[in-house]
């Protein structure tokens, strides 16, 4: 049986998170800063600027995400935190109006990004990270946790599109669908 650990990210986990980002998907170029920046600002940022932003972010409290290891190997990452700290959400077309909660309510947290290293995909890591994100949010006073997952059975959905999570992963642990978000995502929420 594998030894699985999940812990809040901190500066000591920098190399592990970078290993996860480098093991598949857009992680190295994104540095999980996409949720924190408006589209126009993100598109202008250099990789060095994104890395500096991520380093600054992982020094915040509460930790903005969790890192999962399997037998000591870095395998997965999830970003979770108060919605007001994730600036892109305020500027996501349709989200402020469709969410059941005020966009500035710091007691509403959001799960906005998963990164699973390619060798570990298909082994339930996303579900484990989501479970841990719920616990992390609850421990830090979240009242509601939202997600914005995609349904991978929809035509045209690529593996890299699933960084926001899959709808089935969220609904399986009790999230309810609130509203569609664009053509391919759903707003889901769980009361804590």
TAZI-V858504 format. One record per residue. N is the residue number from 1. PHI is phi in whole degrees, 0 to 359 (999 if undefined). Layout:
{{N;PHI} {N;PHI}}
This chain:
{{1;999} {2;283} {3;268} {4;248} {5;234} {6;226} {7;218} {8;300} {9;290} {10;210} {11;302} {12;295} {13;268} {14;309} {15;297} {16;294} {17;294} {18;297} {19;295} {20;296} {21;302} {22;281} {23;267} {24;136} {25;87} {26;265} {27;310} {28;300} {29;277} {30;264} {31;57} {32;53} {33;265} {34;309} {35;292} {36;266} {37;231} {38;296} {39;305} {40;297} {41;288} {42;297} {43;293} {44;270} {45;286} {46;277} {47;299} {48;298} {49;294} {50;295} {51;298} {52;298} {53;298} {54;292} {55;302} {56;298} {57;294} {58;287} {59;274} {60;278} {61;234} {62;291} {63;305} {64;278} {65;183} {66;230} {67;242} {68;251} {69;241} {70;241} {71;50} {72;83} {73;267} {74;295} {75;234} {76;202} {77;222} {78;223} {79;264} {80;212} {81;181} {82;303} {83;302} {84;301} {85;282} {86;251} {87;304} {88;301} {89;299} {90;299} {91;256} {92;279} {93;307} {94;90} {95;293} {96;303} {97;283} {98;276} {99;294} {100;280} {101;227} {102;304} {103;297} {104;267} {105;285} {106;291} {107;275} {108;260} {109;257} {110;225} {111;263} {112;241} {113;203} {114;238} {115;223} {116;242} {117;299} {118;311} {119;297} {120;252} {121;293} {122;82} {123;246} {124;85} {125;295} {126;301} {127;296} {128;295} {129;295} {130;296} {131;303} {132;292} {133;296} {134;297} {135;298} {136;301} {137;297} {138;299} {139;297} {140;253} {141;87} {142;295} {143;262} {144;223} {145;233} {146;251} {147;218} {148;223} {149;284} {150;249} {151;263} {152;294} {153;280} {154;290} {155;304} {156;86} {157;283} {158;261} {159;304} {160;292} {161;286} {162;271} {163;298} {164;274} {165;100} {166;255} {167;304} {168;298} {169;298} {170;288} {171;292} {172;298} {173;257} {174;105} {175;294} {176;250} {177;285} {178;263} {179;192} {180;289} {181;231} {182;71} {183;275} {184;233} {185;240} {186;233} {187;271} {188;236} {189;215} {190;225} {191;282} {192;262}}
